[in-house]
Amino acid sequence: MASVLVVEDDQFVRSALIRHLTEASHTVRSVGTALEALREVAHFRFDVVVLDLGLPDLDGAEALKMLRGITDVPVIIATARDDETEIVRLLNDGADDYLVKPFSVEHLSARMTAVLRRARAAGAEPPPTLIRVGGLSIDPLRRQAELDGLPLDLTRREFDLLAFLAGRPGVVVPRKELLAEVWQQSYGDDQTIDVHLSWLRRKLGETAAQPRYLHTLRGVGVKLEPPRSEPGR
């Protein structure tokens, strides 16, 4: 069973979640503010965090960004907001899943099981080795990347996207697969990928019109390969 942190300021909802999760044999701690949640995560180990967005001291979206700065614990957003644009933004900012209120505890338990299964499967994988493609050097374990010996200042998502593509050099990866593997979501729009590719290209010193590493095949997908001038690297 899992160790769960419930971040919810509504006392009725909070009590119901604690009761049902405890009955399901989970170990539960709960808080009502974002700052309390950050303190809890800093001092205790959790398997999953259930995070409400409407917190009294700080919006849950900002709390998510702060959590991602100190931990990789899976986070399930619990929200009354059903705007797709905001949901996509939250997933891009590091949420692992989301639920729109009202939801049943059975639904939450199923989502928790799926998130924990993915996290444990990732933890069971052997430590990744250094990836080299042309002048790119990527260390997945330390989450560091260099281009021609110079460090790249990448966001969490930019690094994930670069490392995933670099691990399959020369292979055209469909956008649907990128959404599933990098963003951990089964649906979304192409704009999400295009924006991150644009930012990544800028940091690699290239453009969509004059690509060096990142090549987009319209209607098919994206591939990363070494520049033609460096075929043997």
Number of C-alpha atoms within 10 A of each C-alpha: 12 16 16 21 24 23 25 26 19 13 11 9 12 17 14 12 20 19 14 14 22 15 10 14 11 15 16 17 17 20 19 19 21 28 14 14 21 17 12 16 16 13 8 10 13 19 19 22 26 22 28 28 22 20 19 13 13 13 14 23 22 14 21 22 14 14 21 17 10 11 13 13 19 21 23 24 24 24 18 14 13 12 9 10 10 12 20 18 13 20 18 19 17 22 25 24 20 21 21 13 12 10 12 10 15 12 11 18 14 11 17 23 15 12 20 19 12 15 17 11 10 11 10 9 8 7 10 11 11 14 17 18 22 20 15 22 21 23 16 18 10 9 12 16 22 16 17 10 10 11 13 18 13 16 12 14 16 18 21 17 20 20 21 17 21 23 18 15 18 17 14 17 19 14 18 17 15 19 20 13 14 19 23 18 17 11 12 17 12 11 9 14 18 13 11 17 21 15 14 23 20 12 15 17 12 15 18 13 8 11 15 19 23 25 20 17 12 7 8 12 16 20 19 24 21 20 16 10 9 11 10 9 11
